[in-house]
């Protein structure tokens, strides 16, 4: 979560933070509208905290780097 330019960083933002970012980019939208739109697109909100203790996978960072590289490649194709 350290690189602010990673495209997947948006997936960890709250509805209020998403709405704020979108407003800064010129899109007038409220956090409730963001929630409705995401739900219509089939996305679901995640818990803001761990609900159970789970050991960290040893390859956790490399998994995120792999996912981010795939997302970055997809975005570059557009």
Buried (B, 14 or more C-beta within 10 A) or exposed (E): EEEEEBBBEEEEEEBEEBBBEBEEEEEEBEBEBBBEEBEEEEEEEEEEEEEEEEEEEEEEEEEBEEBBEEBBEEEEEE
